[in-house]
Each structure stands twice: as C-alpha cells, then as structure tokens.
Amino acid sequence: MATSLFIGGARSGKSSYAERQALALLQQRLDEGCAARLHYVATAIAFDQEMQQRIEQHQRRRGPEWCQHESPVMLAQTLAQFQQQDIVLVDCLTLWLNNVIYNDGETATKTQIEQHVQALVTALRDSPATILCVSNEVGLGIIPMGEISRLYVDHAGWMNQAIAALAEQVTFMAAGLPMQLKGA
C-alpha cells in the first residue's frame, strides 16, 4: 500500500499535478520492467451543463493509458478491486464526500458520514495498489452558513486529516506550486 494525498484549493493545480505524478510513476515502473496499470477514479456527477464541461475538460487532458472508473458514492468498494500493479488516481475526495452527504440529504448524520469516511480510510489502508488522492482544502475560508454546509466542511477537514495521517506523502498545492507537507 502506498497512498499520496494532493490537497489544495479550487484551481490550485492539484489534479493536473497528481496526474503528472501518476504518469511519472507509471513510466518509472515500466522502465524497471514491472507490470503497471494506470486507473482514474472519477467521483464527480454532472448535475448541470457547466459541471459536464468541467468533467469533459478533465477527460480530454488524460490520454489513452488511463482506465476510467466512475465512483460517485461507492468509493471504498471501487478501491477494493485494485491490485499491487495498479496506480490509481482518485479525483476528488471532497466531491465524493459531497455526493455521500447529498445522497442522505437533510437527514445526513455525523454517524453516517463517519461510517463512509472510515470505510474509505480502511480501503486505502488495506489496498495493495498505489493510490493518489486529490482533495480540496475547504478549511481556509470562513465558517459557512447553514447546518448542512458546516457538516460538510467539518467532515471534509476530518476526512483530509485521516487520509493525511495514513498517507506516505502529502502535497499541498497553491497557485500551481507543490509544497511537500509529508514524505519525499
């Protein structure tokens, strides 16, 4: 198991940087004569035309070497299918968390959210694959209005902390520049 976390604000460059890191890892493994497969696990749901355009932009940026997987809610189950030779990029965890909360709607409870996040953390910890996770840092702004928004921000922060704790490498992105918080 090897997990990396790429975290930053919206449009900080975290997704494209994580993609470059995954491609470099793939090339390194191939150069060493090791078997390797590259996977992209997308969590976004196209709720409107603008989001569909964002998804398409991300898809165009990737080449044919990526195997595409859609996992808007069942992320832990998706991660369980990967093997040691797999390099998996998950983009992004905060969209996934949004989907989890959205599915439960106004009845979402702390316990339900914590169970989903714990299942994700367990899947990351137990996976033999190399997994690169992209997530938004949502705790740098003001406290949001509304109970459900605060529930989301709280759990996004706790989720990011839990994944950063188990990750071998954590990179914070700002203005397209990577800053190593943990690891090499």
LOGUMAR-430835 format. One line per 2 residues: number of its first residue (from 1); their letters; for each residue x, y, z of C-alpha. Coordinates in nm, 4 decimals. Layout:
<recs>
NUM) a) X,Y,Z  ... $
</recs>
This chain:
<recs>
1) ma) 0.0000,0.0000,0.0000  0.1178,0.3448,-0.0870 $
3) ts) -0.1126,0.6418,-0.0580  -0.0416,1.0003,-0.1547 $
5) lf) -0.2677,1.2986,-0.0877  -0.2705,1.6090,-0.3062 $
7) ig) -0.4636,1.8849,-0.1358  -0.5323,2.2486,-0.2130 $
9) ga) -0.7956,2.4997,-0.3051  -1.0085,2.5128,-0.6186 $
11) rs) -0.7960,2.5615,-0.9299  -0.4728,2.5232,-0.7333 $
13) gk) -0.3338,2.2743,-0.9861  -0.3702,1.9680,-0.7664 $
15) ss) -0.5445,1.7446,-1.0222  -0.3029,1.8078,-1.3082 $
17) ya) -0.0049,1.7751,-1.0729  -0.1374,1.4448,-0.9358 $
19) er) -0.1930,1.3205,-1.2925  0.1694,1.4049,-1.3805 $
21) qa) 0.2898,1.2232,-1.0687  0.0858,0.9142,-1.1604 $
23) la) 0.2219,0.9160,-1.5165  0.5784,0.9520,-1.3882 $
25) ll) 0.5239,0.6599,-1.1513  0.3856,0.4516,-1.4379 $
27) qq) 0.6898,0.5319,-1.6522  0.9257,0.4506,-1.3655 $
29) rl) 0.7655,0.1120,-1.3127  0.7676,0.0323,-1.6843 $
31) de) 1.1354,0.1352,-1.7074  1.2086,-0.1068,-1.4217 $
33) gc) 1.0325,-0.3849,-1.6122  0.7446,-0.4027,-1.3666 $
35) aa) 0.3851,-0.4583,-1.4630  0.1741,-0.1482,-1.4092 $
37) rl) -0.1718,-0.0227,-1.4976  -0.2998,0.3325,-1.4664 $
39) hy) -0.6524,0.3973,-1.3369  -0.8534,0.7162,-1.2935 $
41) va) -1.1415,0.7034,-1.0442  -1.3740,0.9975,-1.1009 $
43) ta) -1.6198,1.0957,-0.8300  -1.7921,1.3911,-0.9964 $
45) ia) -2.1555,1.3879,-1.1026  -2.2605,1.6179,-1.3854 $
47) fd) -2.5538,1.7913,-1.2174  -2.5590,2.0656,-1.4807 $
49) qe) -2.4028,2.1635,-1.8143  -2.1162,2.3594,-1.6573 $
51) mq) -2.0133,2.0585,-1.4461  -2.0362,1.8362,-1.7538 $
53) qr) -1.7935,2.0720,-1.9285  -1.5520,2.0520,-1.6345 $
55) ie) -1.5652,1.6714,-1.6455  -1.5028,1.6717,-2.0208 $
57) qh) -1.2063,1.9074,-1.9751  -1.0503,1.6652,-1.7267 $
59) qr) -1.1163,1.3713,-1.9622  -0.9532,1.5481,-2.2596 $
61) rr) -0.6433,1.6162,-2.0523  -0.5873,1.2451,-1.9934 $
63) gp) -0.4502,1.0092,-2.2547  -0.5489,0.6573,-2.3590 $
65) ew) -0.3240,0.4968,-2.0957  -0.5850,0.5725,-1.8277 $
67) cq) -0.8566,0.3178,-1.7427  -1.1609,0.5227,-1.6411 $
69) he) -1.3837,0.4331,-1.3431  -1.6870,0.6287,-1.2199 $
71) sp) -1.7460,0.6085,-0.8464  -1.9551,0.8958,-0.7146 $
73) vm) -2.0526,0.7224,-0.3872  -1.9210,0.3638,-0.3610 $
75) la) -1.5546,0.4653,-0.3490  -1.4371,0.2180,-0.0845 $
77) qt) -1.5861,-0.0680,-0.2854  -1.4227,0.0580,-0.6055 $
79) la) -1.0808,0.0821,-0.4404  -1.1082,-0.2757,-0.3132 $
81) qf) -1.0820,-0.4109,-0.6702  -0.7306,-0.2826,-0.7427 $
83) qq) -0.4136,-0.4911,-0.7185  -0.0455,-0.4290,-0.6444 $
85) qd) 0.0437,-0.3397,-1.0044  -0.2282,-0.0708,-1.0194 $
87) iv) -0.1620,0.3009,-0.9943  -0.4922,0.4656,-0.9042 $
89) lv) -0.5747,0.8354,-0.9086  -0.8910,0.9332,-0.7194 $
91) dc) -1.0243,1.2776,-0.8136  -1.1652,1.4037,-0.5910 $
93) lt) -1.2429,1.3105,-0.2328  -1.4362,1.6254,-0.1462 $
95) lw) -1.6709,1.5728,-0.4417  -1.7181,1.2165,-0.3194 $
97) ln) -1.7987,1.3424,0.0314  -2.0452,1.5900,-0.1174 $
99) nv) -2.2155,1.3027,-0.3013  -2.2345,1.0959,0.0185 $
101) iy) -2.4000,1.3820,0.2059  -2.6236,1.4708,-0.0902 $
103) nd) -2.7498,1.1103,-0.1105  -2.8671,1.1314,0.2501 $
105) ge) -2.9938,1.4869,0.2075  -3.1056,1.6868,0.5068 $
107) ta) -3.1192,1.3650,0.7091  -2.7403,1.3121,0.6822 $
109) tk) -2.5978,1.2436,1.0262  -2.2454,1.2640,1.1622 $
111) tq) -2.2508,0.8904,1.2262  -2.3484,0.8042,0.8666 $
113) ie) -2.0789,1.0308,0.7237  -1.8166,0.8971,0.9648 $
115) qh) -1.9008,0.5405,0.8579  -1.8471,0.6274,0.4901 $
117) vq) -1.5190,0.8051,0.5644  -1.3964,0.5194,0.7863 $
119) al) -1.4768,0.2702,0.5083  -1.2709,0.4863,0.2700 $
121) vt) -0.9785,0.5106,0.5127  -0.9883,0.1319,0.5640 $
123) al) -0.9962,0.0710,0.1878  -0.6960,0.2988,0.1383 $
125) rd) -0.5054,0.1358,0.4237  -0.5793,-0.2188,0.3051 $
127) sp) -0.5274,-0.1707,-0.0683  -0.2174,-0.3250,-0.2253 $
129) at) -0.2362,-0.0626,-0.5030  -0.0581,0.2706,-0.5191 $
131) il) -0.3304,0.5311,-0.4704  -0.3054,0.9036,-0.5310 $
133) cv) -0.5936,1.1032,-0.3830  -0.6940,1.4572,-0.4740 $
135) sn) -0.8935,1.6604,-0.2234  -0.9907,2.0207,-0.1655 $
137) ev) -0.8759,2.2058,0.1431  -1.2027,2.3651,0.2498 $
139) gl) -1.0968,2.4894,0.5914  -0.9126,2.8047,0.4874 $
141) gi) -1.2196,3.0223,0.4478  -1.4979,3.1499,0.6643 $
143) ip) -1.7361,2.9262,0.8563  -2.0237,2.8575,0.6158 $
145) mg) -2.3842,2.9477,0.6845  -2.6257,2.6602,0.7228 $
147) ei) -2.6045,2.3395,0.9197  -2.5538,2.1078,0.6196 $
149) sr) -2.2708,2.3277,0.4852  -2.0958,2.3264,0.8217 $
151) ly) -2.1458,1.9492,0.8430  -1.9732,1.9158,0.5039 $
153) vd) -1.6792,2.1436,0.5928  -1.6276,1.9727,0.9289 $
155) ha) -1.6251,1.6247,0.7772  -1.4100,1.7279,0.4804 $
157) gw) -1.1491,1.8547,0.7248  -1.1642,1.5417,0.9377 $
159) mn) -1.1524,1.3205,0.6267  -0.8455,1.5036,0.4959 $
161) qa) -0.6754,1.4694,0.8353  -0.7441,1.0950,0.8483 $
163) ia) -0.6118,1.0361,0.4985  -0.3088,1.2609,0.5556 $
165) al) -0.2295,1.0570,0.8676  -0.2099,0.7296,0.6734 $
167) ae) -0.0571,0.8744,0.3544  0.3123,0.8321,0.2917 $
169) qv) 0.3208,1.1599,0.1016  0.1082,1.4760,0.1333 $
171) tf) 0.1459,1.7644,-0.1116  -0.0263,2.0994,-0.0685 $
173) ma) -0.0878,2.2880,-0.3927  -0.1139,2.6651,-0.4184 $
175) ag) -0.1008,2.8634,-0.7446  0.0219,2.5528,-0.9269 $
177) lp) 0.3163,2.5114,-0.6924  0.3622,2.1940,-0.4884 $
179) mq) 0.4650,2.2155,-0.1250  0.5596,1.8882,0.0445 $
181) lk) 0.3905,1.8573,0.3811  0.4827,1.4937,0.4398 $
183) ga) 0.7125,1.2436,0.2728  0.9731,1.2737,-0.0012 $
</recs>
